[in-house]
Amino acid sequence: MPRKIVIIGDNASGSTAASAARKTDREAAITLIESEKYPAYSRCGLPYVLSGQIQNFEDLIVFPMQWYKMMNLDLRLETNAKAIKPAERNVTIEKEGKEEELHYDSLVLATGGRSFIPPIKGYDKKGIYALRTMNDGKLLREAMKDVKSALIIGAGLIGLETAHAFVENKISTTLVEMLPQICPAMLDWDMANIVTGKIQEHGIDVVVGATVKEITGNDRVNGVVISEKDKGERQIETDMVLMATGVRTRTELVRQLGAEIGVTGGIRTSADMSTAVPNVYACGDCVESHSLIDWQPTRNQLGTTAVRQAKVAGTNAAGGYSIFPGVLGSSVTKIFGFEVGATGYTDLQARRLGYRTVTGSITSRTKAEYYPGGEDIKVKLVVERDLARVIGGQIVAGEEVTQRVNMLATAIQMQMTAQQLAKTDTCYAPPVNVTIEPVSLAAELAITRLRRS
Ligand SMILES: Cc1cc2nc3c(=O)[nH]c(=O)nc-3n(C[C@H](O)[C@H](O)[C@H](O)COP(=O)(O)OP(=O)(O)OC[C@H]3O[C@@H](n4cnc5c(N)ncnc54)[C@H](O)[C@@H]3O)c2cc1C
């Protein structure tokens, strides 16, 4: 009898788990259950359809139906997994009111997350949106046709990328963030201020340190009341609101199942992505991850993490062996022609965790000074004082951020010290870099600070 593998959720992690399971066991009967009507697509691409850089939402479909056929995967779209019976190893699924029981030898939970909508007074008025699914994107794009102004609550990456899309559509945009800076999970305030300056240059009104008290309007939104420390309350008029206020894990099924939920609200797994329930694995946005630096629990809701975890979950669910080492939260974005990336801890996060740190920050260029077309690049490194270990890095530049963040992620993962990073054998030619790699230069500055501290 072929092994029966059931995967709940068919997005980044579900589809990747299915692919890994198929590569591990060519005979397995693999079924994917997905409540949306599309096969796996890139949520990450949604803001770029809104901005017009990508034409159609359907262009975001990563795995078309032929792929599932070719991989011999039984994909059930518009189908809900309603219950799991671990004793019988059955999943109850439902489509158009018809229920079916699916037996499994291994089960993979790839149920992901949903947008968190805080219950702010007036949150249920017309004209309030979130951006998580393709349908959300389609609704938002329609709404964008009729509005002149928009207000985004939450200045994380989704807030920023959608603000960019609004501006590209000539919508006057306000970004409101509760914390005193934008991108608080990714950047320290000094780096965040550079990004704030850049987006302000493109006409976005950035309001930080402001709590949204109420969304006003009769049936339909017409404004938002915010409260700012020392300034009190004021109303900002707007035709539309986007809630970019975070993602909550979808763990309803797991709670019924009795799997453990971690302190961050995600499903707890071991390094092989198995849950506490026998033969049940979990991966992606629905799980709790651990920091590669010190194994601190963290929720790392990134597509990159989802696919890496899913490779491990799918391989193990199909009888193979693989281990997931942890996360650094490496992330990057590009808005208005400049790039922002980070990995590991920010200085603030590290200090809050009890690390004694020094930082090394430099501004350099992406090409030789005399070579035309170079851009400014700002690199900030976070170094743990006791062992001189690099534990974080942030980069803002007109170009060439991604692979430097990847370089830093490798350095952190390999537990490199600032001294080792400063002496890395990097490359240079005038059209592509300066002689001393900016990351190494930042490491040298951190070493100077280490000596003084
Ligand atoms: C606008 C936006 C931009 C992003 N940009 C980036 C980026 O640039 N880089 C990056 O790394 N990450 C990015 N992300 C995050 C990335 O999209 C997620 O980390 C990734 O989608 C997680 O994949 P997942 O499969 O674990 O979860 P999800 O994508 O949430 O998929 C889970 C699936 O499970 C289905 N499901 C859940 N419960 C059931 C059930 N009971 N029955 C049937 N089906 C069910 C859901 O319908 C869903 O399709 C972005 C996200 C958004 C929203």
The ligand as an SDF file (V2000), in Angstrom:
LIG
                    3D

 53 58  0  0  0  0  0  0  0  0999 V2000
    1.3990   41.2410    0.8170 C   0  0  0  0  0  0  0  0  0  0  0  0
    2.4250   40.2630    1.2990 C   0  0  0  0  0  0  0  0  0  0  0  0
    3.7460   40.4040    0.9030 C   0  0  0  0  0  0  0  0  0  0  0  0
    4.7050   39.5030    1.3420 C   0  0  0  0  0  0  0  0  0  0  0  0
    5.9990   39.6640    0.9370 N   0  0  0  0  0  0  0  0  0  0  0  0
    6.9380   38.7700    1.3090 C   0  0  0  0  0  0  0  0  0  0  0  0
    8.2810   38.8840    0.8300 C   0  0  0  0  0  0  0  0  0  0  0  0
    8.6040   39.7870    0.0540 O   0  0  0  0  0  0  0  0  0  0  0  0
    9.1850   37.9620    1.2480 N   0  0  0  0  0  0  0  0  0  0  0  0
    8.8480   36.9430    2.0910 C   0  0  0  0  0  0  0  0  0  0  0  0
    9.7270   36.1260    2.4280 O   0  0  0  0  0  0  0  0  0  0  0  0
    7.5710   36.8090    2.5460 N   0  0  0  0  0  0  0  0  0  0  0  0
    6.6320   37.6770    2.1780 C   0  0  0  0  0  0  0  0  0  0  0  0
    5.3410   37.5370    2.6170 N   0  0  0  0  0  0  0  0  0  0  0  0
    5.0000   36.4310    3.5380 C   0  0  0  0  0  0  0  0  0  0  0  0
    4.7010   35.1440    2.7760 C   0  0  0  0  0  0  0  0  0  0  0  0
    3.7200   35.3820    1.8110 O   0  0  0  0  0  0  0  0  0  0  0  0
    4.2110   34.0860    3.7640 C   0  0  0  0  0  0  0  0  0  0  0  0
    5.2310   33.8750    4.6990 O   0  0  0  0  0  0  0  0  0  0  0  0
    3.8650   32.8020    3.0560 C   0  0  0  0  0  0  0  0  0  0  0  0
    2.7260   32.9680    2.2630 O   0  0  0  0  0  0  0  0  0  0  0  0
    3.5750   31.6970    4.0850 C   0  0  0  0  0  0  0  0  0  0  0  0
    3.1970   30.5630    3.4000 O   0  0  0  0  0  0  0  0  0  0  0  0
    2.3240   29.4290    4.1060 P   0  0  0  0  0  0  0  0  0  0  0  0
    2.0350   28.4230    3.0300 O   0  0  0  0  0  0  0  0  0  0  0  0
    2.9870   28.9530    5.3300 O   0  0  0  0  0  0  0  0  0  0  0  0
    0.9900   30.1350    4.5760 O   0  0  0  0  0  0  0  0  0  0  0  0
   -0.1730   30.8110    3.7100 P   0  0  0  0  0  0  0  0  0  0  0  0
    0.4090   31.5260    2.5530 O   0  0  0  0  0  0  0  0  0  0  0  0
   -1.0110   31.5540    4.6630 O   0  0  0  0  0  0  0  0  0  0  0  0
   -0.9770   29.5690    3.1370 O   0  0  0  0  0  0  0  0  0  0  0  0
   -1.7300   28.7360    3.9510 C   0  0  0  0  0  0  0  0  0  0  0  0
   -2.8670   28.1750    3.1340 C   0  0  0  0  0  0  0  0  0  0  0  0
   -3.6050   27.2430    3.9180 O   0  0  0  0  0  0  0  0  0  0  0  0
   -4.9730   27.3390    3.6030 C   0  0  0  0  0  0  0  0  0  0  0  0
   -5.7310   26.8210    4.7440 N   0  0  0  0  0  0  0  0  0  0  0  0
   -5.6300   27.1850    6.0430 C   0  0  0  0  0  0  0  0  0  0  0  0
   -6.4900   26.4650    6.8170 N   0  0  0  0  0  0  0  0  0  0  0  0
   -7.1370   25.6250    5.9770 C   0  0  0  0  0  0  0  0  0  0  0  0
   -8.1420   24.6410    6.1720 C   0  0  0  0  0  0  0  0  0  0  0  0
   -8.6210   24.3400    7.3830 N   0  0  0  0  0  0  0  0  0  0  0  0
   -8.6050   23.9590    5.0930 N   0  0  0  0  0  0  0  0  0  0  0  0
   -8.1000   24.2220    3.8420 C   0  0  0  0  0  0  0  0  0  0  0  0
   -7.1500   25.1470    3.6070 N   0  0  0  0  0  0  0  0  0  0  0  0
   -6.6750   25.8430    4.6530 C   0  0  0  0  0  0  0  0  0  0  0  0
   -5.1860   28.8290    3.3630 C   0  0  0  0  0  0  0  0  0  0  0  0
   -6.2960   29.0640    2.5220 O   0  0  0  0  0  0  0  0  0  0  0  0
   -3.8750   29.2420    2.7170 C   0  0  0  0  0  0  0  0  0  0  0  0
   -3.9370   29.2860    1.3130 O   0  0  0  0  0  0  0  0  0  0  0  0
    4.3430   38.4290    2.1930 C   0  0  0  0  0  0  0  0  0  0  0  0
    3.0020   38.2790    2.5770 C   0  0  0  0  0  0  0  0  0  0  0  0
    2.0540   39.1840    2.1370 C   0  0  0  0  0  0  0  0  0  0  0  0
    0.6240   39.0060    2.5560 C   0  0  0  0  0  0  0  0  0  0  0  0
  1  2  1  0
  2  3  1  0
  2 52  2  0
  3  4  2  0
  4  5  1  0
  4 50  1  0
  5  6  2  0
  6  7  1  0
  6 13  1  0
  7  8  2  0
  7  9  1  0
  9 10  1  0
 10 11  2  0
 10 12  1  0
 12 13  2  0
 13 14  1  0
 14 15  1  0
 14 50  1  0
 15 16  1  0
 16 17  1  0
 16 18  1  0
 18 19  1  0
 18 20  1  0
 20 21  1  0
 20 22  1  0
 22 23  1  0
 23 24  1  0
 24 25  2  0
 24 26  1  0
 24 27  1  0
 27 28  1  0
 28 29  2  0
 28 30  1  0
 28 31  1  0
 31 32  1  0
 32 33  1  0
 33 34  1  0
 33 48  1  0
 34 35  1  0
 35 36  1  0
 35 46  1  0
 36 37  1  0
 36 45  1  0
 37 38  2  0
 38 39  1  0
 39 40  1  0
 39 45  2  0
 40 41  1  0
 40 42  2  0
 42 43  1  0
 43 44  2  0
 44 45  1  0
 46 47  1  0
 46 48  1  0
 48 49  1  0
 50 51  2  0
 51 52  1  0
 52 53  1  0
M  END
$$$$
